[in-house]
Amino acid sequence: MLPKTESADHVDWVVSMIQKHADPRRRNGADPLRIVALIENSTAMMNLKEIAQSGKGHLDALVVSQD
């Protein structure tokens, strides 16, 4: 889970860490590591489309939290 995701940059940073540190079999391909991004504020809602389109195959879901 990626808490307080406000922009695609947050997701892209996690993807860069996956590319750098994960087992090569989990970086890309049929079984990539998956990211679940938590959408927790209005900034994230404004950037929702950009966030949803990010992740390079790693973004699996968005969870919207409302207070």
PyMOL commands that set and color helices and strands:
alter all, ss='L'
color gray80, all
select helices_A, chain A and resi 8-21+24-27+42-46+48-52
alter helices_A, ss='H'
color red, helices_A
select strands_A, chain A and resi 35-39+59-64
alter strands_A, ss='S'
color yellow, strands_A
deselect
rebuild
show_as cartoon
